[in-house]
Amino acid sequence: MSKKKFLDLKTPIVWTALIQFCLGLICILALEWLFIQTYDVQRLKVYWRFVILCPLALLSFSSLFRLPHWIPVALVSIVILIDLSYFKVFDVLVSISSIAYAHQLLDVVDSAASTLSASAMIVLLIFFIWCLLSFLLARQQQKREWAFFTQASFAFLLISGVATTLLIQDTARWLETERSWKVIDQKDDIRRGGILYAHLRDIIRYIREEQFTDVTADEYKMLLAQQERLDRERRRTTVEIEKPTPHPHIVFIQLEAFQSFLIDLHIDGVPVTPFLNMLKTRTLYFSEIYDLTGPALTADCGFMVMNSHYPLDNGAVVFRRPQNDWLAFPQVLNKNGYTSTRSIHAYRKGVWNRSMTHPRWGIDQMAFRSALPQKPRIGWGLSDKALFQFLKTNTEYQYKNGTFDWVITLTSHHPYHYVKKPYPDLNIELKNKMLSAYLQSARFVDEALRDYVAYLEEQPDTIYVIYGDHDARMKYGSKTAKRFANYTGLSLETSTAIGRRDIRVDKIPVLIGGDIPVLAQQITNVGSQIDIAPTMLSLLGIETPKHFLGRSLLASQRIDSFATARLWPDGSAVNQQYIFRKHPEKCYLRADGQETSLDDCNDLKTHAEALRQLSDKKILSNHMELTAGVHQ
């Protein structure tokens, strides 16, 4: 009897399997390439070794279990084709968390045809022809020979083992980094390894997050007790305000990377922000608003302003908990008679997962880059001046009673050097070029605001809120600090603190103007981004939802109140009297920034730990509606 070869290539079934395997791999890679070309992902380097590893591992495992190749290839292809249409509308892939809201897919059916280019149609045609041939080949074969399985299984086992090992090693390294928590744009994962790779990371994130979802009965009682304590203290400091006209037009203007030290700052006697310097004298100007954002920056700010909760200390809420049952500021407005809530931004809506989170927060219309004029561009997108001019002249965005508009600016984005025509009166010689550019950028934004605010003030029953979203993340040394102080008249201590991103000067401006029932004044109550929505609701005569953690800054302030302590993601905190720094532990008098005994901050530290626990557990366990008792 002749001895059988280990892998007899003369056996037709072996050839059939190998051809199907190779064709399946080619088909999946063609669809991956199509996606990368369609959405211009290739602008940064694509790591094709990971793009190839995922389908290799998938097809090898299917071969080991003797599953016809056309089945996994068809499933993967369907996923990629759905992603093509979904990404066009929402600027993100279909994630595990978004499957629960699959009704969004119905919204993209009519745009699917416009997504598919000529090359896509060719790939689809080849794919369907191959699927048909593969299916017919599988039907014509007799039952699979056990001999073939023993001959080919080693090869498939080797391929799947190598591919899976490399993927596991890459995933293990990724899980140890901050990037696994902080997701800015899904295109980063697509660049790293393609569509299947991006979906793999999404699944891993979802599995990891599941461990944070549950709370015990005792923890739930604790959440209720802390929430009720905060609400009691907040109610003791409420203030009666005359109600404005029902349902005024509300405009939130979120200024990119705009810090408080810019207000009233002069360069050799020349104001950096002349318009805002004037505006603060005829509006409600909140001068003691601390920036409490974490690494997610703009995403953290948007979350805090709309939801009045603190950001997580690790990762962005908008990616870790996009599916939560929120009762955000726009939803509160909708429950009180508002008919339209809109977010407007000149960049892609998939960044920071806005395409999913904004509708979850009650935003019913989104006008992002594709819906706005494309020129003139400055830096990341449409310039702030052009954006405001568009909003002034486009009838769709002009004054409407019962409308809320959330305008997010872009020109003053890091690294701040996008304003190409500098203002000569602000030219200063600093070793730190970024600081010089930041001042130029601030003047540009100030000018853009001047005309838009003038327009808003001409409209009846309109209230506007202007606020910086986070600090400039500016870092510079002692020489720059000294020169900056000499140019501006700032104290050397303040100039140095700005360059070190010291929390004692980490503030953002907040101004509220228009048809408000309160006299213009400067308000020195300590607050943060979480207090903007409650303050606005108090001006509207709408009760602040019980589950909000912020409070109206128009109310009286108690120095030692649990409800008035504010905390940074790292555990540092501030109230009216003290600033507590977590790393290293230090206590400062807030009025002058001088260090004092750490014991003076004991109450503040205790309040901060309780608030951190309350905010994090509510967010991670999705118990917003249970503690609120108002949102089912």
C-alpha positions in Angstrom: 0.0 0.0 0.0 1.4 3.4 -1.0 1.9 5.9 1.8 -0.3 9.0 1.7 1.3 12.4 1.5 0.8 14.8 4.4 -0.8 17.4 2.1 -1.6 16.0 -1.3 -2.1 18.9 -3.6 -3.5 16.6 -6.3 -6.6 16.1 -4.2 -9.3 18.4 -5.7 -10.8 19.2 -2.3 -7.5 20.6 -1.1 -7.2 22.8 -4.1 -10.8 23.9 -3.6 -10.2 24.8 0.0 -7.0 26.7 -0.7 -8.5 28.7 -3.5 -11.5 29.6 -1.4 -9.2 30.6 1.5 -7.1 32.9 -0.7 -10.1 34.4 -2.5 -11.8 35.1 0.8 -8.7 36.9 2.1 -8.4 38.9 -1.1 -12.1 39.8 -1.0 -11.9 41.1 2.6 -8.7 43.0 2.0 -10.3 44.6 -1.1 -13.2 45.8 1.1 -10.8 47.1 3.8 -8.9 49.0 1.0 -12.2 50.4 -0.3 -13.1 51.8 3.1 -9.7 53.3 3.7 -9.8 55.0 0.2 -13.4 56.2 0.5 -12.8 58.0 3.8 -9.2 59.2 3.3 -7.9 57.2 6.2 -4.6 56.6 4.4 -3.4 60.1 5.2 -1.6 58.6 8.1 0.4 55.3 7.8 -1.8 52.2 7.8 -0.3 49.2 9.5 -1.2 46.6 6.9 0.2 43.7 8.9 -2.7 44.1 11.3 -5.1 44.6 8.5 -4.0 41.2 7.2 -3.8 39.4 10.5 -7.5 39.8 11.4 -9.0 38.1 8.3 -6.2 35.5 8.4 -7.1 34.5 12.0 -10.9 34.5 11.2 -10.5 32.3 8.0 -8.1 29.9 9.6 -10.4 29.3 12.6 -13.3 28.7 10.2 -11.2 26.2 8.3 -10.3 24.4 11.5 -14.0 23.9 12.3 -14.7 23.0 8.6 -17.1 25.9 8.1 -17.6 26.8 4.5 -15.4 29.9 3.7 -18.2 31.8 2.1 -20.1 32.1 5.4 -17.5 34.1 7.4 -16.5 36.1 4.3 -20.1 37.0 3.7 -20.7 38.1 7.3 -17.5 40.2 7.4 -18.3 41.8 4.0 -21.8 42.7 5.2 -20.3 44.3 8.3 -17.9 46.3 6.3 -20.5 47.4 3.8 -22.8 48.5 6.6 -19.8 50.5 8.1 -19.4 52.2 4.7 -22.9 53.7 4.9 -23.0 54.2 8.7 -19.6 56.0 8.7 -20.8 58.4 6.0 -23.6 59.7 8.1 -22.4 59.3 11.7 -18.6 59.5 11.1 -18.1 56.4 13.3 -18.2 52.6 12.9 -21.2 50.6 14.1 -20.0 49.8 17.7 -21.3 47.3 20.2 -22.9 50.0 22.3 -24.7 51.5 19.2 -26.2 48.1 18.2 -28.8 48.7 21.0 -29.9 51.8 19.0 -30.0 50.0 15.6 -32.8 52.3 14.5 -30.1 54.8 13.5 -29.3 52.4 10.6 -32.7 53.2 9.1 -31.6 56.8 8.8 -28.7 56.0 6.5 -30.5 53.7 4.0 -31.2 56.6 1.6 -27.5 57.7 1.6 -26.0 54.2 1.0 -26.2 54.6 -2.7 -24.3 57.9 -2.7 -21.6 56.3 -0.5 -20.7 53.6 -3.0 -18.3 54.7 -5.7 -17.6 53.0 -9.0 -14.7 51.1 -7.4 -17.1 50.0 -4.6 -19.6 48.7 -7.2 -16.8 46.7 -8.9 -15.7 45.2 -5.6 -19.3 44.3 -4.7 -19.8 42.7 -8.1 -16.6 40.6 -7.7 -17.7 39.7 -4.1 -21.1 38.5 -5.1 -19.8 36.5 -8.1 -17.2 34.8 -5.8 -19.9 34.1 -3.1 -22.0 32.4 -5.7 -19.2 30.3 -7.2 -18.0 29.4 -3.7 -21.4 28.3 -2.6 -21.9 26.2 -5.8 -18.5 24.6 -5.3 -19.4 23.7 -1.7 -22.7 22.2 -2.9 -21.0 20.1 -5.6 -18.5 18.6 -3.2 -19.3 15.3 -1.5 -19.1 15.4 2.3 -15.7 16.6 3.5 -13.1 13.9 3.7 -11.6 13.4 7.1 -8.3 12.8 5.4 -8.4 16.3 4.2 -9.1 17.7 7.6 -6.1 15.9 9.1 -3.9 17.0 6.2 -4.8 20.7 6.2 -5.6 21.3 9.8 -1.9 21.7 10.8 -1.5 24.5 8.3 -4.6 26.3 9.3 -3.7 25.8 13.0 -0.3 27.3 12.4 -1.7 30.3 10.5 -4.4 31.0 13.1 -1.9 30.5 16.0 0.6 33.0 14.6 -2.0 35.6 13.7 -3.9 35.3 17.0 -0.6 35.5 19.0 0.4 38.7 17.3 -3.0 40.2 17.8 -3.0 39.3 21.5 0.5 40.8 22.0 -0.6 44.0 20.4 -3.8 44.2 22.4 -2.0 43.5 25.7 0.4 46.4 25.0 -2.6 48.7 24.0 -4.6 47.9 27.2 -1.7 49.1 29.3 -1.7 52.5 27.7 -3.9 55.6 28.3 -5.0 55.4 24.6 -7.1 52.3 25.4 -9.3 54.6 27.6 -9.0 57.9 25.7 -10.5 57.5 22.3 -10.6 60.7 20.2 -11.4 59.3 16.7 -12.1 55.8 15.5 -10.0 56.5 12.5 -7.0 56.0 14.7 -7.9 52.3 15.2 -8.8 51.9 11.5 -5.4 53.3 10.5 -3.8 50.9 13.0 -5.3 47.8 11.5 -8.4 48.2 9.4 -12.1 47.7 10.0 -12.0 44.3 11.6 -9.2 45.4 13.9 -11.2 48.5 15.0 -14.2 46.3 15.7 -12.0 44.0 17.7 -10.8 46.9 19.9 -14.4 48.1 20.3 -15.4 44.6 21.5 -12.5 44.5 24.0 -13.5 47.9 25.4 -17.1 46.9 25.8 -16.1 43.7 27.7 -13.8 45.7 29.9 -16.5 48.2 30.7 -19.0 45.6 31.8 -17.1 45.1 35.0 -18.0 48.6 36.1 -21.7 48.4 35.5 -23.1 46.9 38.7 -23.7 48.5 42.1 -24.6 46.7 45.3 -27.7 47.5 47.3 -25.5 49.3 49.9 -23.8 51.3 47.2 -27.1 52.3 45.7 -28.4 53.5 49.2 -25.2 55.5 49.5 -25.8 57.1 46.1 -29.3 58.1 47.1 -28.1 59.5 50.4 -25.4 61.6 48.9 -27.6 62.8 46.1 -30.3 63.8 48.6 -27.7 65.6 50.8 -26.4 67.5 47.8 -29.9 68.5 46.8 -30.9 69.6 50.3 -27.8 71.9 50.5 -28.5 73.2 47.0 -32.1 74.1 47.9 -31.0 76.0 51.0 -29.1 78.4 48.7 -31.6 79.0 45.9 -32.4 82.6 44.8 -35.6 84.0 43.4 -35.3 85.5 40.0 -37.9 87.2 37.8 -38.8 84.9 35.0 -37.9 86.1 31.4 -40.2 85.8 28.4 -41.2 82.2 28.0 -38.9 80.1 25.8 -36.3 82.7 24.8 -33.8 81.8 22.1 -30.7 80.4 24.0 -27.2 80.4 22.4 -24.3 78.7 24.1 -20.9 79.7 22.6 -18.1 77.4 23.6 -14.7 79.0 22.9 -11.9 76.6 22.1 -9.0 76.7 24.7 -10.0 80.1 26.1 -8.6 80.9 29.5 -9.6 83.6 32.0 -6.2 85.3 32.1 -6.8 86.6 28.6 -9.6 88.9 30.0 -8.1 92.4 30.8 -4.7 91.2 29.6 -2.6 93.9 28.0 0.6 93.8 25.9 2.5 97.0 26.4 -0.9 98.7 27.1 -2.7 97.1 24.2 -5.7 94.8 25.1 -5.6 91.3 23.9 -9.4 90.9 24.0 -10.8 94.4 23.8 -14.4 93.3 23.1 -14.6 90.8 25.9 -13.1 93.4 28.3 -16.0 95.7 27.5 -18.6 92.9 27.4 -17.9 91.7 30.9 -19.0 95.2 32.2 -22.5 94.8 30.8 -23.2 91.1 31.3 -23.1 88.6 34.2 -19.4 87.9 34.4 -18.4 84.9 36.4 -14.7 85.3 37.2 -14.0 82.3 39.4 -14.9 79.4 37.1 -12.3 76.6 37.3 -11.5 74.3 34.4 -12.1 70.8 35.7 -11.6 68.9 32.4 -9.4 65.8 32.3 -7.4 64.4 29.3 -10.5 64.4 27.1 -10.5 68.3 27.1 -13.3 69.5 24.8 -15.3 66.3 25.2 -15.1 66.6 29.0 -16.2 70.2 28.8 -19.2 69.4 26.6 -20.2 66.5 28.9 -20.0 68.7 32.0 -21.9 71.6 30.5 -24.7 69.5 29.2 -25.0 66.9 32.0 -23.7 68.7 35.1 -21.6 65.8 36.2 -17.8 65.4 36.6 -15.7 63.7 33.9 -14.1 60.3 34.7 -10.6 60.3 35.9 -9.7 57.7 33.2 -11.0 58.0 29.7 -13.8 60.0 28.1 -17.4 59.5 29.2 -18.5 60.0 25.6 -16.7 56.8 24.7 -16.9 54.8 27.9 -20.6 55.4 28.5 -22.3 56.9 25.4 -25.4 54.7 25.8 -26.3 55.9 29.3 -29.8 57.2 30.0 -29.0 60.8 30.5 -31.3 63.7 31.4 -29.2 66.5 30.0 -29.7 70.2 29.6 -31.3 70.0 26.1 -33.7 67.3 27.3 -34.7 69.5 30.3 -35.4 72.3 27.8 -37.5 69.9 25.6 -39.5 68.9 28.6 -40.2 72.6 29.3 -41.6 73.5 25.9 -38.5 74.0 23.7 -39.0 72.7 20.1 -35.5 72.7 18.7 -32.1 71.9 20.1 -29.0 72.1 17.8 -25.3 71.6 18.0 -23.1 73.5 15.5 -19.4 72.8 14.9 -17.0 73.1 11.9 -15.4 69.7 12.4 -16.3 66.1 11.9 -19.2 64.9 14.2 -17.5 61.5 14.7 -14.7 63.0 16.7 -15.4 62.6 20.4 -18.3 60.4 19.5 -20.6 63.4 19.1 -22.7 61.7 16.5 -23.9 59.3 19.1 -23.8 61.3 22.4 -25.4 64.5 21.2 -28.7 62.8 20.2 -28.6 60.9 23.5 -28.4 64.3 25.3 -31.4 65.6 23.5 -29.8 67.4 20.6 -32.2 66.9 17.7 -30.2 68.6 14.9 -26.5 68.6 14.3 -24.8 71.0 11.8 -21.1 69.9 11.5 -18.5 70.2 8.8 -20.5 68.6 6.0 -23.5 70.9 6.6 -21.5 74.2 6.8 -19.5 76.2 4.2 -16.0 74.7 3.6 -14.2 78.0 3.1 -12.5 80.1 4.4 -10.6 77.6 6.4 -8.3 78.4 9.3 -6.5 75.5 10.9 -8.9 72.6 11.6 -11.9 73.9 9.6 -14.1 76.8 8.9 -12.9 80.0 10.6 -14.8 81.3 13.6 -15.6 84.5 11.8 -17.0 82.7 8.8 -19.0 80.4 11.1 -20.6 83.3 12.9 -21.3 85.1 9.6 -23.0 82.0 8.3 -25.2 81.7 11.4 -26.1 85.4 11.1 -27.1 85.2 7.4 -28.6 81.7 7.1 -32.3 82.0 7.9 -32.4 78.5 9.4 -30.1 79.6 12.2 -31.6 83.0 12.9 -33.7 83.9 15.9 -36.5 81.4 16.8 -38.5 81.4 20.0 -38.1 78.0 21.8 -34.7 77.2 20.2 -31.4 76.2 21.8 -28.2 76.5 19.8 -24.9 75.1 21.0 -22.1 76.7 18.9 -18.6 75.1 19.4 -15.7 77.2 17.9 -12.5 75.8 16.4 -10.0 78.5 15.3 -8.2 78.8 18.6 -7.2 75.2 18.6 -3.9 73.9 19.8 -1.1 74.6 18.6 -2.6 78.1 18.0 -0.5 79.1 15.0 -3.3 79.0 12.4 -4.0 82.8 12.3 -1.7 83.7 9.4 -2.1 87.5 9.5 -0.9 88.4 12.9 -1.9 91.6 14.8 1.1 93.8 14.9 0.2 95.5 18.2 0.3 92.0 19.9 3.7 91.0 18.4 6.0 90.2 21.3 9.4 88.4 21.3 9.0 85.3 23.4 11.1 82.2 23.3 7.9 80.2 23.5 6.3 80.7 20.0 3.1 78.9 21.0 2.3 81.5 23.7 2.8 84.3 21.2 0.5 82.5 18.7 -2.1 81.9 21.4 -2.4 85.6 22.0 -2.9 86.3 18.3 -5.5 83.5 18.2 -7.3 85.0 21.1 -7.6 88.4 19.4 -9.0 86.8 16.3 -11.7 85.0 18.4 -12.5 88.2 20.2 -13.1 90.0 16.9 -15.3 87.2 15.7 -17.4 87.4 18.8 -17.8 91.1 18.6 -20.0 91.1 15.4 -21.9 87.9 16.4 -22.8 89.1 19.9 -23.9 92.4 18.4 -26.2 90.5 16.1 -27.6 88.4 19.0 -28.3 91.5 21.1 -30.4 92.9 18.3 -32.6 89.8 18.4 -35.7 89.8 20.7 -35.9 87.4 23.6 -32.4 86.0 23.2 -29.9 84.9 25.9 -26.3 84.0 25.1 -23.7 82.3 27.2 -20.0 82.6 26.3 -17.5 80.3 28.0 -14.1 78.8 27.5 -14.0 75.1 27.2 -10.7 74.3 28.8 -7.2 75.7 29.5 -4.7 76.2 26.7 -2.4 73.4 28.0 0.4 76.0 27.9 3.8 75.0 29.2 6.8 77.3 29.4 9.9 77.9 31.5 11.1 80.6 33.9 12.7 82.8 31.2 9.5 83.0 29.2 7.5 83.5 32.4 9.7 86.5 33.3 9.5 88.1 29.9 5.7 87.5 29.7 5.2 89.2 33.0 7.3 92.2 31.8 5.2 92.6 28.7 1.8 92.2 30.4 2.1 93.5 33.9 1.1 90.2 35.4 2.9 89.2 38.6 5.8 86.8 38.1 4.0 84.3 40.3 0.9 84.4 38.1 2.9 84.2 34.9 4.9 81.3 36.2 1.7 79.5 37.4 0.2 79.8 33.9 3.2 78.2 32.3 3.1 75.4 34.8 -0.6 74.8 34.4 -1.1 75.4 38.1 -4.6 74.6 39.2 -4.7 77.9 41.2 -4.9 79.8 37.9 -6.7 77.2 35.8 -9.8 79.2 35.1 -12.1 79.9 32.2 -14.3 82.9 31.6 -18.1 82.6 31.6 -20.4 85.5 30.5 -24.2 85.5 30.3 -25.9 88.4 28.4 -28.9 89.3 26.3 -32.5 89.5 27.7 -31.7 88.4 31.2 -33.7 89.5 34.3 -30.6 90.2 36.3 -28.5 93.4 36.4 -24.9 93.2 34.9 -22.4 92.4 37.6 -19.3 90.4 38.3 -20.0 87.2 40.3 -17.2 85.7 42.4 -18.9 82.5 43.5 -16.6 79.5 42.8 -17.8 77.2 40.1 -17.0 75.1 37.1 -18.4 73.8 33.8 -21.0 71.7 35.7 -22.7 74.9 37.0 -23.4 76.5 33.6 -26.6 74.6 32.9 -28.1 75.0 36.5 -27.3 78.7 36.3 -29.1 79.0 33.0 -32.1 77.1 34.3 -32.4 79.4 37.2 -32.5 82.4 34.9 -35.2 80.6 32.9 -37.2 79.9 36.0 -36.8 76.1 35.5 -36.1 73.9 38.5 -32.6 72.3 38.4 -33.0 68.5 38.0 -32.4 66.7 41.3 -29.7 64.5 39.8 -27.5 67.4 38.5 -24.3 67.9 40.6 -23.9 71.6 39.8 -25.8 74.5 41.2 -26.9 78.0 40.2 -24.0 80.4 40.6 -26.5 83.2 41.3 -27.3 81.6 44.6 -25.5 82.5 47.9 -22.3 80.5 48.6 -21.5 78.5 51.7 -17.8 77.9 52.1 -18.0 74.5 53.8 -20.9 73.1 51.7 -20.8 69.6 50.2 -22.8 71.1 47.3 -20.3 73.8 46.5 -17.0 71.9 46.5 -15.6 71.3 43.0 -13.1 68.7 42.0 -10.6 67.9 39.3 -10.4 64.3 37.8 -7.1 63.6 39.7 -8.8 64.3 43.1 -7.8 67.9 43.6 -10.6 70.2 44.7 -11.6 73.8 45.3 -14.2 75.7 47.3 -14.7 79.4 48.1 -11.9 79.4 50.7 -9.3 76.7 49.8 -7.7 74.8 47.0 -6.6 71.2 47.7 -3.9 69.7 45.5 -3.9 65.9 45.3 -0.4 65.3 43.9 1.5 66.2 46.0 -1.0 66.9 48.7 -1.0 70.6 49.5 -3.5 73.1 50.7 -3.7 76.8 49.5 -5.8 79.8 50.4 -7.8 80.4 47.3 -7.9 84.2 47.7 -4.1 84.7 47.3 -2.8 81.2 46.4 -0.5 81.0 49.5 0.1 77.6 51.0 -1.5 76.9 54.3 -1.8 73.9 56.7 -3.0 70.7 55.0 -5.5 70.3 57.9 -7.4 73.3 56.6 -8.4 71.3 53.6 -9.7 68.2 55.5 -13.4 69.1 54.9 -12.8 70.0 51.3 -10.8 66.7 50.8 -13.7 64.7 52.3 -16.2 66.4 50.2 -14.2 65.8 47.0 -13.8 62.1 47.7 -17.6 61.8 48.3 -18.4 63.7 45.1 -15.9 61.6 43.1 -17.6 58.5 44.3 -21.1 59.8 43.6 -20.4 61.0 40.1 -18.3 58.1 39.0 -20.7 55.4 40.2 -23.7 57.1 38.7 -22.0 57.3 35.4 -20.4 53.9 35.2 -23.4 52.0 36.5 -25.9 54.1 34.5 -28.0 55.0 37.5 -28.7 58.5 36.5 -32.4 58.1 36.1 -32.8 56.0 39.3 -31.2 58.7 41.5 -33.0 61.4 39.7 -36.4 59.7 39.9 -37.5 61.5 36.8 -36.2 59.7 33.7 -37.2 56.2 32.9 
